[in-house]
């Protein structure tokens, strides 16, 4: 399959950049397309981590336990 580029300036720029990088024009075009087609990170995960860190910053470290017995009465029913 061929990609036809009829813009002489674009061909010149692509050839010059490919030569600068030591790659072929095909490799240059493939790299550029892959970069453009990769969805940008929304940063959502980083914002969630920052929020969790802010929420937990004043929480005492000794409060970290897997003991949840205080949630149940003497018959094992939730309080």
RODRENMAR-673720 format. One record per residue: residue in one letter; chain; x, y, z of N, C-alpha, C in turn; residue number from 0. Coordinates in nm, 2 decimals. Layout:
N
> A, A, X, Y, Z, X, Y, Z, X, Y, Z, NUM;
...
This chain:
79
> X, A, 0.09, -0.12, 0.00, 0.00, 0.00, 0.00, 0.09, 0.12, 0.00, 0;
> X, A, 0.05, 0.22, -0.07, 0.14, 0.34, -0.09, 0.06, 0.46, -0.03, 1;
> X, A, 0.14, 0.55, 0.02, 0.09, 0.68, 0.07, 0.15, 0.79, -0.03, 2;
> X, A, 0.06, 0.86, -0.10, 0.11, 0.96, -0.20, 0.10, 1.10, -0.13, 3;
> X, A, 0.21, 1.16, -0.13, 0.22, 1.30, -0.08, 0.26, 1.39, -0.20, 4;
> X, A, 0.17, 1.48, -0.24, 0.19, 1.56, -0.35, 0.24, 1.70, -0.32, 5;
> X, A, 0.26, 1.73, -0.19, 0.30, 1.86, -0.14, 0.46, 1.85, -0.13, 6;
> X, A, 0.52, 1.93, -0.22, 0.67, 1.93, -0.23, 0.73, 1.97, -0.10, 7;
> X, A, 0.68, 2.08, -0.03, 0.74, 2.13, 0.09, 0.73, 2.02, 0.20, 8;
> X, A, 0.61, 1.95, 0.21, 0.60, 1.85, 0.30, 0.69, 1.73, 0.28, 9;
> X, A, 0.71, 1.70, 0.16, 0.81, 1.59, 0.12, 0.95, 1.63, 0.17, 10;
> X, A, 0.99, 1.76, 0.14, 1.12, 1.81, 0.18, 1.14, 1.81, 0.33, 11;
> X, A, 1.04, 1.85, 0.40, 1.04, 1.85, 0.55, 1.05, 1.71, 0.60, 12;
> X, A, 0.97, 1.62, 0.55, 0.98, 1.48, 0.60, 1.11, 1.42, 0.57, 13;
> X, A, 1.17, 1.44, 0.45, 1.30, 1.38, 0.42, 1.41, 1.44, 0.51, 14;
> X, A, 1.40, 1.57, 0.54, 1.50, 1.63, 0.62, 1.49, 1.58, 0.76, 15;
> X, A, 1.37, 1.57, 0.82, 1.36, 1.52, 0.96, 1.39, 1.37, 0.97, 16;
> X, A, 1.36, 1.30, 0.87, 1.40, 1.15, 0.87, 1.55, 1.14, 0.87, 17;
> X, A, 1.61, 1.22, 0.79, 1.76, 1.22, 0.78, 1.82, 1.26, 0.92, 18;
> X, A, 1.76, 1.36, 0.98, 1.81, 1.41, 1.11, 1.80, 1.30, 1.22, 19;
> X, A, 1.69, 1.22, 1.21, 1.67, 1.11, 1.31, 1.73, 0.98, 1.27, 20;
> X, A, 1.78, 0.97, 1.15, 1.84, 0.85, 1.10, 1.74, 0.74, 1.08, 21;
> X, A, 1.62, 0.77, 1.03, 1.52, 0.68, 1.00, 1.47, 0.70, 0.86, 22;
> X, A, 1.39, 0.61, 0.81, 1.33, 0.63, 0.68, 1.21, 0.72, 0.69, 23;
> X, A, 1.16, 0.78, 0.58, 1.04, 0.86, 0.58, 0.92, 0.78, 0.63, 24;
> X, A, 0.92, 0.66, 0.59, 0.81, 0.57, 0.63, 0.81, 0.55, 0.78, 25;
> X, A, 0.92, 0.53, 0.84, 0.93, 0.52, 0.99, 0.90, 0.64, 1.06, 26;
> X, A, 0.94, 0.76, 1.00, 0.90, 0.89, 1.05, 0.75, 0.91, 1.06, 27;
> X, A, 0.69, 0.88, 0.94, 0.54, 0.90, 0.93, 0.47, 0.80, 1.03, 28;
> X, A, 0.52, 0.68, 1.04, 0.45, 0.58, 1.13, 0.46, 0.63, 1.27, 29;
> X, A, 0.58, 0.68, 1.31, 0.60, 0.72, 1.45, 0.51, 0.84, 1.48, 30;
> X, A, 0.50, 0.94, 1.39, 0.42, 1.05, 1.41, 0.27, 1.02, 1.42, 31;
> X, A, 0.23, 0.93, 1.33, 0.09, 0.88, 1.34, 0.06, 0.81, 1.47, 32;
> X, A, 0.15, 0.72, 1.51, 0.12, 0.65, 1.64, 0.12, 0.75, 1.75, 33;
> X, A, 0.20, 0.85, 1.75, 0.20, 0.95, 1.86, 0.07, 1.02, 1.86, 34;
> X, A, 0.02, 1.06, 1.74, -0.10, 1.14, 1.73, -0.22, 1.06, 1.77, 35;
> X, A, -0.22, 0.93, 1.74, -0.33, 0.84, 1.76, -0.34, 0.79, 1.90, 36;
> X, A, -0.24, 0.81, 1.98, -0.24, 0.76, 2.12, -0.32, 0.86, 2.20, 37;
> X, A, -0.43, 0.82, 2.27, -0.51, 0.91, 2.34, -0.43, 0.98, 2.46, 38;
> X, A, -0.44, 1.11, 2.48, -0.37, 1.17, 2.58, -0.42, 1.12, 2.72, 39;
> X, A, -0.33, 1.12, 2.82, -0.38, 1.08, 2.95, -0.46, 1.20, 3.01, 40;
> X, A, -0.57, 1.16, 3.07, -0.66, 1.27, 3.12, -0.61, 1.31, 3.26, 41;
> X, A, -0.52, 1.24, 3.32, -0.47, 1.27, 3.45, -0.57, 1.23, 3.56, 42;
> X, A, -0.67, 1.16, 3.52, -0.78, 1.13, 3.62, -0.72, 1.04, 3.74, 43;
> X, A, -0.64, 0.95, 3.70, -0.58, 0.86, 3.81, -0.49, 0.94, 3.90, 44;
> X, A, -0.41, 1.04, 3.85, -0.33, 1.12, 3.93, -0.41, 1.21, 4.03, 45;
> X, A, -0.52, 1.26, 3.97, -0.61, 1.35, 4.06, -0.68, 1.26, 4.17, 46;
> X, A, -0.71, 1.14, 4.14, -0.77, 1.05, 4.24, -0.67, 1.02, 4.35, 47;
> X, A, -0.55, 0.99, 4.31, -0.44, 0.96, 4.41, -0.42, 1.08, 4.50, 48;
> X, A, -0.42, 1.20, 4.44, -0.39, 1.32, 4.52, -0.51, 1.34, 4.61, 49;
> X, A, -0.63, 1.32, 4.57, -0.74, 1.33, 4.66, -0.74, 1.23, 4.78, 50;
> X, A, -0.71, 1.11, 4.75, -0.69, 1.01, 4.85, -0.59, 1.05, 4.95, 51;
> X, A, -0.47, 1.10, 4.90, -0.37, 1.14, 4.99, -0.41, 1.25, 5.08, 52;
> X, A, -0.48, 1.35, 5.02, -0.53, 1.46, 5.10, -0.63, 1.42, 5.21, 53;
> X, A, -0.72, 1.33, 5.17, -0.82, 1.28, 5.27, -0.75, 1.20, 5.38, 54;
> X, A, -0.65, 1.13, 5.35, -0.58, 1.04, 5.45, -0.47, 1.11, 5.53, 55;
> X, A, -0.43, 1.23, 5.49, -0.31, 1.30, 5.55, -0.32, 1.31, 5.70, 56;
> X, A, -0.44, 1.34, 5.76, -0.45, 1.36, 5.90, -0.50, 1.24, 5.97, 57;
> X, A, -0.52, 1.13, 5.90, -0.57, 1.01, 5.97, -0.45, 0.94, 6.04, 58;
> X, A, -0.47, 0.91, 6.17, -0.37, 0.84, 6.24, -0.33, 0.71, 6.18, 59;
> X, A, -0.20, 0.68, 6.18, -0.15, 0.55, 6.12, -0.20, 0.43, 6.20, 60;
> X, A, -0.22, 0.45, 6.33, -0.26, 0.34, 6.42, -0.40, 0.30, 6.39, 61;
> X, A, -0.48, 0.38, 6.32, -0.62, 0.34, 6.29, -0.63, 0.24, 6.17, 62;
> X, A, -0.52, 0.21, 6.12, -0.52, 0.11, 6.00, -0.52, -0.03, 6.06, 63;
> X, A, -0.64, -0.09, 6.06, -0.66, -0.22, 6.11, -0.76, -0.30, 6.03, 64;
> X, A, -0.76, -0.43, 6.03, -0.86, -0.51, 5.97, -0.96, -0.56, 6.07, 65;
> X, A, -0.96, -0.51, 6.20, -1.05, -0.55, 6.30, -1.18, -0.46, 6.28, 66;
> X, A, -1.28, -0.53, 6.25, -1.41, -0.46, 6.23, -1.52, -0.51, 6.33, 67;
> X, A, -1.47, -0.57, 6.44, -1.56, -0.63, 6.54, -1.66, -0.52, 6.60, 68;
> X, A, -1.61, -0.40, 6.60, -1.70, -0.29, 6.65, -1.82, -0.27, 6.57, 69;
> X, A, -1.83, -0.32, 6.45, -1.95, -0.31, 6.36, -2.06, -0.40, 6.40, 70;
> X, A, -2.03, -0.50, 6.48, -2.13, -0.61, 6.51, -2.16, -0.62, 6.66, 71;
> X, A, -2.28, -0.66, 6.70, -2.32, -0.67, 6.84, -2.27, -0.81, 6.88, 72;
> X, A, -2.31, -0.85, 7.01, -2.27, -0.97, 7.07, -2.33, -1.10, 7.00, 73;
> X, A, -2.44, -1.08, 6.91, -2.50, -1.19, 6.84, -2.44, -1.19, 6.69, 74;
> X, A, -2.35, -1.11, 6.66, -2.29, -1.11, 6.53, -2.38, -1.03, 6.42, 75;
> X, A, -2.47, -0.95, 6.48, -2.56, -0.87, 6.39, -2.49, -0.73, 6.37, 76;
> X, A, -2.51, -0.68, 6.25, -2.46, -0.54, 6.24, -2.53, -0.44, 6.33, 77;
> X, A, -2.45, -0.35, 6.39, -2.50, -0.25, 6.48, -2.58, -0.15, 6.40, 78;
